[in-house]
Amino acid sequence: MNCNTATKYIFLSFLFFAIACSEPEKPVTKEEAAAVATSLANAFAHRNASRFNELLDLDAFKKRIMSHAGNKLAPATVEGVMKSMRSGEFGLQIVRALGNKGTYELVKQYEKDNHQHLVFRLYNEQLNYHDLEIIKKGNQVKIADIFVYITGENLSSTLAESLQSMTEQEEAVKEVGKRDVKKVQLIKKYINANDYERASQVFETLPAVLKEQKLIKMIYVQIASGLGNDKYLAALNKFQQEYPDAPNMYLLMVDAYFLKKDFPAALKCINRLDSLINKDPFLDYYRALICKESDDNVNKLVYLKRLHQNMPGFGSGTLELINTYVDDKQWDQAVPLTQQYRKSKNADTTTLKMLYLLNPDFKKKMKAADYN
């Protein structure tokens, strides 16, 4: 397979995520892994991708890619891919996916097969998780691989599968040029800007060999999410039919069941996803939204109160809890919580004003409390 072609295609993979001899790997202590977690969280909070990119161990990635491919890929082909990885595009894509309001937060740290792992949640209206495998080479702590929940597999496995697929279709791959790489870049730019119509228009101009790739199909699911419920549901159902056993279906199908108004199935997906992660308190937000749509007000309040207890800084969850208290006329709960929320740096004053407008009694209670 032509190395330049491989490099071009794998660059497209990074756009989604968001997606010789070397020093031996050594175990990492819990304290070292925790320090990495803190530095990554701080870096992404300031929208700085450099810390993430410098932690990526390209030699470890290369070994894992070759292993997933059964060592059947030509070393030169994989080396062509590594040149693209050195561009730092992975970290930049995470920053772009975060936008201005998104978060990249540590969910848990655990040990598996003598390796420390860090599970991060990426949330900006859409949800994804990254499970980082941490290793040590010499005195340097590095990221050896990343399990990306939205794809349901390790990044190294995704790259290996993509390279093998493109190798088998080498003649068709010759049709993929730099212009197509730029088109996929443009699609991601439009998605991040919520311009899904333009993203769809550019997607339709991609060559068939790209549209047949799993990663590109998942990009279309992202596009369809902004084209209306009917197209989004159709895209989700089609992806499920093509990849029924994909381990990421719990995450993807939450929206599908929600749109179908099959709320028990949506809740089951959330619970199974939570079991895989073991555990993320943030998922109570999704549970509460499902209960809200199914008019299960009792459990909605339970989930929102637990969410606020575990994640008091999550503004959207706090607003939902305030709104629930207002609907139930629980002023002794709504008023102090709102006073506390208004002090937060990212308080959504527009939504609060709308709450006051729709609930005059709430506005009076707040004025009285502020006066006192």
N, C-alpha and C positions, 0 to 999 in steps of 0.2 A: 504493500500500500504506500502511496506517495506520502512522504512525511509532511509536506506542506498542506496536503489535503487533510491529513489527520489533525494537524495543528488548527486549521480553520474550523473543523467540525467540533473539536473539543472546546474551543473558545465559545461556541454556541451553548455548550453544556453549562459553562460558568454563568452565562447570561440568565439561565433559568434559576440557578441556585442563589427566589432572593431573594445561584445553587450555585555497575562495577563494584566494587567493594565499598562498604560504608561502615561507619562505627556501629558497634552492636548496641541494641536497645537495652536499657536498664529500667528497673522499676522506679516509679516516682512515689514520693511520700505524700500522705494526705495533705500535709502542710504546703508542699510545693504546688500541688494541684490547686489548692485553695487560693494560693497567691496568683496563679495564672487566671483563675476565675475572676478574681477581683480586678486584675489589670485589664482583662477583656471587657468586663462590664463597664469600667470607667472609660475605656477607649471608645466604645460604641456609644456611650452616653454623650460623648463629645463629638460623635460622628467622625472618629478617627479610625481608618482601616489598617493603618500601618502595623499596629501591634498584632492584629490577627494574622496578617500576611507574613510577618517575620517569625511567627510561631509555627507556621506550616513546615513540616519536614518533607521536603520534596523527594529525598531518597526513600523514605518510608512509604510515601505514596507510590513511588515507582515500583517498589517491591510488591506492594499489595495489588497494584494493577496487573502486574505480570502473573501473580499467583491466581487471581480471579480468572484470568484468561488461560489458565493451565500452562503458562509459559510458552504459549503458541504464537504470541505476538513478536514481531521482529523488534529487537532492542532499538533500532533506529526509529521505528514508528513511535514507540513510547517516548523516546527522547525528544521527538518533535513535539509531543504533547507537553512535556515538561517545560519547554521554552515558553509555551503559552501560560502555564501555571505561574511562572516566575513574574508575570506581568502584574500580579497582585489583584487580578480582576475579581476573585472570589470575595475578598474583603470589601471591595468597592461595591459589589452587588448587594451585600448585606446593608451597607450604609444607605444605598439608594432605596432598598426595600423599606427601611425604617422611616424614610422621609423626615418630616419635622416632628411628628408626634409619636412615632413608634418606639418600642422598647425591646431591648435585648437583655434578658435577665436570667440569672442562674436559677434553675428549678431544683436541681439536686446534684450531689456529688456521690459517686459510688465506686466500688472496686469490682472488677470482673477479670478473671484469668490473670490475676496479679497486675492488672493495669488499672490506673485511675481513669475515671470517666467524668465528664462534666456535661450536664444536660442544660442547654439554654433554650428559652422560649423567645421566638421572634414574633412580635405582634404589632400589627398596624392595620386594624380592621380585619385583616386575614391572619390566620394562625399557622405557625410552623415551629418545629423543634429541631435543634442540632445536638446530637450526642457526640461530644469530642473525646476521642481516645488519646490519652496523654502518655507520652513516653519520655525517656531521658537518654541523651547521648552526650557522653563526657559530663560536663557540668551544665549542659543546656536542657531545659525542659521544653518539649515540642508537642505539636499536634500531629499524630500519626495518621489519623483517618477521621472521617466525619460521617455519622449516620444521619441522613437527612430524612425526617419523617414524611415530608410531602412526597418524596420519591419512594420511600419504604425500603431504602437500601443504603449501604455505605457509598460514599462518593467514589472510592476506588473501584467498587463493583460497577457503578454506573459508567465510569470512564472505560473500564475494560469491556463491558457489554457494547458500548457505543463503538469502540475501536474495532471489535470483532465484526459487528454488523456492517460497518462501513468498509471493512476489508473484504467481506463477502460480496459487497455491491460496488466494487472498485470502479467498474465502467460507469455506473450511474453517478457515482460520487464525483467523477470528473466534471459533471455539470455544475457542481457547487463551486461558486467563485467568491471572490472578495465582496462582490456586490450583495450576495446572499447573506454573508456574515453581517454586513452593514444593515441589511434589512431586519435581521433578528435583533440587532442592537436597537434599531429604530422601534421595533415592536415593543421591546422592554421599556424603552423611553416613554412610549405612548401609554403603556399599562401603568407605569409609575405616575403618570400625569392624569390617570383616569380617563384617557381619551381612547375608549375601547373601539369606537367605530373606525378610527384611523388604524388602530392596531389590527383590526380584522381585515381591512382593505389590503394592508401590506402583507399579512399572513397569506392571503389568497394568491399572492404572486410568488410564493416560495416554490422551489422545485419539488416534485413528488417524492423524491428520495428523502428529503428532509421531513416532509409531512408524515412519512411513515415511521419516523423515529419516536420512541416513547416520550422522550424529553420534550420534543416539539408538540406532541399531542397534549402534553400536560400544559404547555404554554397556551394552547388553544383553549383549554378549560379555564385558564385564567382570563383570557380574552372574553370568553362567553359569559363569565360572571358579571360583566358589565353590559351585556347585550340584551338584557331582559330575562325574566324568569324562565320562559319557555326554552330559549336557546341554551341557557345555562344548565337547566335540567336535562335537556337532550344531550349535551356534551358530557355531563357527569354519567348519565346512563350508558352512553356509548363507551366511555372509558372503562366503566365497570364490566361491561360485556366483553371487552377485549382483554382485560386483565383482572379476571374475577378473583384470583388468589393473591393479588398484590397486597402486601402487608400495610400499605398506606391507605387502604380503602376506608378504614374507620374515620380517618381525618377528612378525606374527600367527601364521603357520603353524608356527613352531618348536614351539609347544605341541601343535598338532594332530598333527604327525608323531610327536612324542614319545609322545603318548597312543596312537597307532596302533602304536607300537613300530617305526616305520619310521625307524630311527636314521640310516641313510645320508642320507635326505631331510632330516631335522632338521639334521644336520651341514652339508649343502649350503646350507640356508637361513642358518645362522650365517655360513658363509663368504661367501655373497653379500651379506649384510648388512654384514659386515666390509669387503668390497670397496667398497660404497657409501660407507661412512664413511671408509675409507682411513686408518687402521686404529685399532682399539680393543683394547688388550691385555686388557681386562676380559672380552672374549668367549671367552678361553681357559677361563674358569670354566664357561661353557655347554658348550664342547667337552668339558671334563673330565667334566661330569655326564652328557653323552650317552655318552661312552666307558664311564663307570661302569655305566650301565644295559645297555650292550651287551657287558659283560665284556671290554672292550679295556683291560686294566690297563697295558699298555706305554705306549700313547698317553695314557692318563689321567695317568700320572705325568709324562710329558713336558709336557703342558699345565699341570698344577698347579705344576711347578717353574718353568716360564716365567712363569706368573701371579704367583707369589710373588716372583720376581726383579724383575718390572716393577711390581707393586703389593703391596709387603710389608705395607702397612697394611690390606689387605682381609682382615678376620678370617675370614669364611666360607671364603675360599680357603685361608687358612693352616690352618684346622681340617681341611679336606678333605685337605690335604697331610700333616698329622700323622696322620690316620686311615689314609691310604695307607701311610705308613711303618710304622705299628703293624701293619697287616695283613700287611705283608711282613717284619715283625720286623727292620726296619732301625733298631735302637736307636741307633746312632751318629748317625743323622739325626733320629729322632723325639724323642729326649731333649733335645738342645740347642735344637731348634726350639720345643718345648713350653715350655722354660724362658724363652725369649725372648718367646713369645706371652703367657705369664702376666703379663708386665710391662706389656702394653698396657692402655690405659685402659678399653677396651671388651671385655676378654677374657671369653669365655663360660665361666665356671667350671662351670656346670651341665653343659654338654656334656663338659667335661674330666673331671668326676667320673664321668659315665656311661662314658667311655672307660676310666677306671681300673677301674670295676666290671666291665666286660666283658672286660678284658684284665689279669688279675692280674700277669702278667710285666711288662707296661708299668709298672704301679704300683710294682713292686719296683725296676725300673730308675730310675724317677723319684726314689724315696726314697733310693736309693743315691747318685744324682747330687747331690741336695739336701744330703745329709749331708756329702758331700765338698766 
